[in-house]
């Protein structure tokens, strides 16, 4: 029986663990997969999200324009590694079809539920807030009302309803580079009306890597052991913040309940493209895709707020690592 409850993806981007490595997560040897100036109007693409689609891959990409402002672009790939990204922003409309552009947008997540693709991102509702929209045909992109009040970031929608309700993770924040943050979950019957907000987990623990703030990363993966959620944890050093990647298992029916939480990070900035860039020392996970049959998982993460990179893990190995280093607080 497969540990992952989901679809098979035999063409998942993949590279075996390096010989001799004992780490639960490892980097693609050809990182970064997106570098500086990927389109004429864009300086950097990072903190982006990719999904399999019709034998290939599609994605929504955080694109920092050459005027310094961030927005979201659509792109495609044959192999999930080499991307053709539109040079224009996603043309959002309201539900009547009238243009409804965003003033800025960043750090998107991407999930397909039934026949609809949903995008969740950070945008401007008189302050940093969570934006949400959808497309059914990858041509018409419809904005929904903002699900939560400002200030908030790191909105992540679960890939299916739980007990008849949509579930959304978020990290309440402030107007600036938030020096705090815990993960909450909210629910909705219709993606419009949100409530029943619950704390999932707080920053902190015995280690320092997640002592300043935490935030949900990729869309949770449904497994026989619970929802596998990769997230970012932040420490504050004398030279600034450091963003690392961690993981937790949440209860399938009540995702506000933590089953196991890894006290160690799975990946922290070490490579040149992670420690040196527009914002140094950042590994920020935004999306995972997987092959249920093999248990292989590929994670797309932003590196140094400059590059797009990929890391890999195997579901049973990473779950065993979470349990071995479990630290609930």
Buried (B, 14 or more C-beta within 10 A) or exposed (E): EBBBEBEEBEBBBBBEBEEEEEBBBBBBEEBBBBEEEBBEBBBBBBBBBBBBBEEEBBBBBBBBBEEEEBBBBBBBBEEBBEBEBBEEBBEBBEEEEEEBEBEBBBBBBBBBBEEEBBBBBBBBBEEBBBBBBBBEEEEEBBBBEBBBEBBBBBBBBBBBBBEEBBBBBBBBBBEEEBEEBBBBBBBBEEBEEBEEBEEBBEBBBEBEBBBBBBBBBBBBBBBEBBBBBBBBBBBEEEEEBBBBBBBBBBEBEEBBBBBBBBBBBBBBBEBEBBBEBBBBBBBBBBBBBBBBEBBBBBBBBBBBBBBBBBBBBBBBBBBEBBBEBBBEE
